[in-house]
Amino acid sequence: MYILKILYLLPALLLLSLTANAESWQLVRDEEVILDLLNNGEINLSKDVAKALSMKEGIMQIRRIGLRKGPLQIRAAFRDRVVNMIHSGDRYKYFDAFYNELAAYVISRYLGMNVIPITVMREIPLSSQGLKRSKNLNRGTLQIWIENSEVWHKLVQAKVDYPGDASIRKLQVSEIQAFDCIIGNVDRHAGNLLIDMNPRVENIDVPVDQQQTYRGKLWAIDHSRAFHNNRSVRNRFCKLDKLKVQAISLAFGKRLRNWQIDEVKTALIGAGLSAAELRKLNLAAIDARAQKLKKHFANEQANSNMRDEEFYSSGQWHKVW
C-alpha cells in the first residue's frame, strides 16, 4: 500500500525537485521592469544565484547571473560565444553565435509573438570564461531566466503532465515551428522548449488570485543554430504541409502579411547588432523564407475560404505575463 502511494506521488515529487530552486524567486512580470533590469541592473555573481553551465550542457557555455536594482532581482542567461559551424547532412552554413538569440527575439516581437524570453545586448564586467569579475567589459546577450519552468524533455522523462490544455500546447508548438521556418532554425527539439509552471495573467495590474490565469505557456530558447544561408523552406526542418488552419496566431498572421525586411533590419540594428553580425544572419535568406511562408499561408487561407478569426488561432499565450 505504501509503495503504491509513493509510486502515485512520484511525478509530483519529481516536479517539486525540478522546480524547487526556482519557486523561491519572485516572478517579475512587467516587461519594462525586466528590460530595465537586463540593461541596467547590478551584476550579482554570488554562489546562490550564479552558475556557469558546463560544456556538456551546451557548446555556447551559458552562464547564469543575477541582476538587481533596488528591491528587485532577476536571473539571466549570458552568452558570448561564436562557433563557426556547418550542419552535417544538409550542409547549411550558419554561425553558432550568441547574437542569434537576440536576433530571434527581435524578429519574434516584430511578428507579434511573445514566445522567446526577453533578450538584450549588453557589455558586462565579466571575464571571458567562468564567473569571475573583470575590469574589462565583455559583450554578449542577456536573456531573462524563466523561473519555475522546466525543459520539456525532463518533464516527459519524469512523467509529469503538461499543466495546461493539451490542444493549446499543440497550437503553440505549431506556431514555433512556423517561426523556425523563417529564422532557419535547424535545432528545435524538446530540449530547447521550456514549459512554464507559473500562473500567467493578461493584466499585471490585477492580483493573480483575482483573475483567470493561464498555465502551460511554452518558451522557445537556444536559437544559436539558426539563420543559415539556405533560402528554401521545404526541408526536414520546415514542413509546410503540416502548417495549415490555426498553425499560427492572428497576430503572427497579420504581421507576416506586412513583413518588410528593411523594418526587420532596422529593429535588429536598434537592438545592438553590428553590421558584421547582420551579415552573418543572412538577411536575404530570412526575407526569402518569410516571403515563401507568407505565400503559403495566403494560399492556405484562400483554399479554406475562412475569415482571419477562423483561420488563425487566438494566440492567447502571447498576451500573458
C-alpha positions in Angstrom: 0.0 0.0 0.0 2.7 2.4 1.0 4.7 1.5 -2.2 1.6 2.2 -4.3 1.2 5.6 -2.7 4.8 6.5 -3.3 4.5 5.5 -7.0 1.3 7.5 -7.3 3.0 10.6 -5.9 6.3 10.2 -7.7 5.5 12.5 -10.7 4.6 15.3 -8.3 7.7 14.7 -6.2 9.9 14.8 -9.3 8.2 18.1 -10.4 8.9 19.6 -7.0 12.5 18.6 -7.1 12.9 20.0 -10.6 11.4 23.4 -9.7 12.1 23.8 -6.0 15.0 26.2 -6.5 13.1 28.4 -8.9 10.0 28.7 -6.8 11.9 30.8 -4.2 12.4 33.6 -6.7 10.0 36.4 -7.2 8.3 36.4 -10.6 8.8 39.7 -12.3 6.0 40.2 -14.9 6.4 43.7 -16.1 8.2 43.9 -19.5 9.6 47.4 -18.9 10.9 46.4 -15.5 12.6 43.3 -16.9 14.2 45.3 -19.7 15.5 47.9 -17.2 17.0 45.1 -15.0 18.6 43.4 -18.0 20.0 46.7 -19.4 20.9 48.5 -16.1 20.8 46.0 -13.2 23.8 45.5 -11.0 25.6 42.2 -11.6 25.2 39.6 -8.9 27.7 36.7 -9.1 27.0 35.2 -5.7 27.1 31.4 -5.4 23.4 31.1 -4.6 22.5 33.0 -7.8 25.1 32.5 -10.5 26.1 29.3 -12.3 28.4 28.5 -15.2 26.8 25.7 -17.2 29.3 23.2 -18.4 30.4 22.4 -21.9 28.5 19.2 -21.7 25.3 21.2 -21.3 25.9 23.3 -24.4 28.6 24.4 -26.7 27.7 28.0 -26.0 28.8 27.7 -22.3 25.8 29.7 -21.0 26.4 31.5 -17.7 23.5 32.3 -15.4 24.0 35.6 -13.4 21.9 37.8 -11.2 20.7 41.3 -12.0 19.4 43.6 -9.2 18.1 47.1 -8.9 16.5 48.3 -5.7 14.4 45.6 -4.2 14.0 43.6 -7.4 16.3 40.9 -8.7 16.1 38.5 -11.7 18.4 35.9 -13.1 19.5 35.9 -16.7 21.5 33.7 -19.1 24.6 35.4 -20.5 26.0 34.2 -23.9 29.1 35.5 -25.6 30.4 32.6 -27.8 30.6 32.3 -31.6 31.4 29.0 -33.2 31.6 28.6 -37.0 29.6 25.5 -37.9 28.4 23.7 -41.0 25.5 21.4 -40.4 26.4 17.9 -41.5 24.0 16.2 -43.9 22.3 19.3 -45.2 25.5 21.4 -45.5 23.8 24.5 -44.2 26.3 27.2 -43.2 25.5 29.0 -40.0 27.2 30.6 -37.1 26.6 29.0 -33.7 26.5 32.5 -32.2 25.4 34.3 -29.1 23.7 37.1 -31.1 21.4 34.7 -32.8 19.4 34.6 -29.6 18.9 38.4 -29.7 18.0 38.3 -33.4 15.4 35.5 -32.9 13.9 37.6 -30.0 13.7 40.8 -32.1 12.2 39.0 -35.1 9.6 37.2 -32.9 8.5 40.5 -31.4 8.3 42.0 -34.9 5.9 39.2 -35.7 3.7 39.9 -32.7 4.9 36.9 -30.7 5.7 36.6 -27.0 7.4 33.3 -27.1 11.2 34.0 -26.6 12.3 35.2 -23.2 13.2 38.9 -23.2 16.7 39.4 -24.5 19.1 42.3 -24.8 22.7 43.0 -25.9 24.9 44.3 -23.1 28.6 44.7 -22.1 29.2 43.5 -18.5 32.3 43.3 -16.3 32.6 39.5 -16.6 35.7 37.5 -17.7 35.5 35.6 -21.0 35.3 32.3 -19.0 33.7 31.3 -15.7 32.1 33.7 -13.3 35.0 36.0 -12.4 34.6 39.7 -12.5 36.8 41.6 -14.9 38.0 45.2 -15.3 37.1 44.9 -19.0 33.6 44.7 -20.4 32.5 41.5 -22.1 29.9 41.9 -24.8 27.1 39.4 -25.1 23.4 38.7 -24.8 21.4 38.6 -21.6 18.1 36.7 -21.6 15.8 36.6 -18.6 15.8 33.2 -16.8 12.3 31.9 -16.7 11.8 30.9 -13.1 9.6 28.0 -12.1 9.8 26.4 -15.6 11.3 23.2 -16.8 12.7 21.8 -20.1 10.0 19.8 -21.8 12.0 16.6 -22.2 12.8 16.5 -18.4 9.1 16.6 -17.6 8.4 13.8 -20.1 11.2 11.8 -18.5 9.7 12.4 -15.1 6.2 11.5 -16.4 4.8 14.9 -15.3 1.7 16.0 -17.1 1.6 19.2 -19.1 -0.1 21.8 -16.7 -2.4 23.3 -19.3 -4.7 22.5 -22.1 -3.1 20.0 -24.5 -4.8 21.5 -27.5 -3.3 24.9 -26.7 0.1 23.3 -26.3 -0.2 21.8 -29.8 -1.0 25.3 -31.3 2.0 26.8 -29.6 4.3 24.1 -31.0 2.9 24.6 -34.5 3.5 28.3 -34.3 7.1 27.9 -33.1 7.7 25.5 -36.0 6.4 28.2 -38.4 8.7 30.8 -36.8 11.6 28.4 -37.1 11.0 28.2 -40.8 11.6 31.9 -41.1 14.7 32.1 -39.0 16.1 28.9 -40.4 16.4 27.1 -37.1 17.9 23.6 -37.5 17.9 22.6 -33.8 14.3 22.5 -32.4 13.6 19.7 -30.0 12.1 19.1 -26.6 15.4 20.1 -25.0 15.0 23.7 -26.0 11.4 24.3 -25.2 10.5 25.4 -21.7 7.2 24.6 -20.1 6.2 27.5 -17.8 4.6 26.4 -14.5 3.7 29.9 -13.4 0.1 31.1 -13.4 0.3 33.7 -16.2 -2.1 36.6 -16.4 -3.2 39.1 -19.1 -3.3 42.1 -16.8 -0.3 42.5 -14.5 -2.0 45.3 -12.5 -4.6 42.8 -11.2 -3.6 40.3 -8.5 -3.3 36.7 -9.7 -5.9 35.5 -7.3 -8.5 37.9 -8.7 -8.3 37.0 -12.4 -8.4 34.0 -14.7 -4.9 32.5 -15.0 -3.3 30.7 -17.9 -0.9 27.8 -17.4 1.4 25.9 -19.8 3.0 28.7 -21.7 5.8 27.5 -23.9 9.1 29.4 -24.2 11.4 28.8 -27.1 15.1 29.0 -26.2 18.5 28.3 -27.8 18.5 29.7 -31.3 22.3 29.6 -31.8 21.9 27.2 -34.7 19.7 29.3 -36.8 20.0 31.9 -39.6 21.6 29.5 -42.2 22.1 30.7 -45.7 19.7 28.4 -47.5 16.6 30.2 -48.8 14.5 27.1 -49.1 11.6 26.4 -46.7 11.0 22.9 -48.0 13.3 20.7 -46.0 13.3 18.4 -43.0 13.4 21.3 -40.6 10.4 23.1 -42.1 7.4 21.1 -43.2 4.9 23.4 -44.9 2.4 20.5 -45.4 2.0 20.5 -41.6 1.2 24.2 -41.3 -2.4 24.7 -42.1 -5.5 26.1 -40.4 -4.6 27.6 -36.9 -1.0 26.8 -37.4 -0.1 30.4 -36.4 -1.9 33.1 -34.4 -3.8 36.0 -35.7 -1.1 38.5 -34.6 1.6 36.4 -36.3 -0.5 36.2 -39.5 -1.2 39.9 -39.7 2.4 40.8 -39.1 3.6 38.3 -41.7 1.3 39.9 -44.3 3.0 43.2 -43.7 6.5 41.8 -43.5 9.2 44.2 -44.6 12.9 43.1 -44.3 14.0 46.7 -44.0 11.9 47.1 -40.9 13.4 43.9 -39.5 16.9 45.2 -40.3 16.2 48.5 -38.5 14.9 46.6 -35.4 18.0 44.4 -35.3 20.3 47.4 -35.6 18.3 49.2 -32.9 18.7 46.1 -30.6 22.5 46.4 -30.8 23.6 44.1 -33.6 26.7 45.2 -35.6 27.0 45.3 -39.4 29.2 42.2 -39.3 26.7 40.3 -37.2 23.8 41.4 -39.6 25.8 39.9 -42.5 26.2 36.6 -40.6 22.4 36.5 -40.1 21.8 36.2 -43.9 19.0 38.8 -44.1 18.3 38.0 -47.7 17.7 34.3 -46.8 15.5 35.3 -43.9 13.4 37.5 -46.2 13.1 34.8 -48.9 11.9 32.3 -46.3 9.5 34.7 -44.8 8.0 35.6 -48.2 7.6 31.9 -49.0 5.8 31.3 -45.7 3.7 34.4 -46.3 2.6 33.0 -49.7 2.0 29.6 -48.2 -0.5 30.9 -45.6 -2.2 33.2 -48.1 -2.8 30.2 -50.3 -4.0 28.0 -47.4 -6.4 30.6 -46.2 -7.8 31.2 -49.7 -8.4 27.5 -50.2 -10.1 27.3 -46.8 -12.4 30.2 -47.5 -12.1 31.2 -43.9 -12.0 34.6 -42.3 -9.0 35.6 -40.2 -10.7 34.8 -36.9 -11.4 31.2 -38.1 -8.2 30.5 -40.0 -5.8 31.8 -37.3 -5.5 30.8 -33.7 -6.2 33.3 -30.9 -2.6 33.4 -29.7 -3.7 33.7 -26.1 -0.2 32.7 -24.9 1.3 35.9 -26.4 -0.9 38.0 -24.2 0.0 36.6 -20.8 2.8 37.6 -18.4 
